[in-house]
């Protein structure tokens, strides 16, 4: 069972209607 991670991202060039941020969950190495 590998490491769990949660990443948060903020878009640099957001289009109208796009969310202000994104949250991603993953299993494994960050890089």
Secondary structure, DSSP 8 states (H G I E B T S, - for coil): ---EEEEEE--SS--TTS-S-EEEEEES---
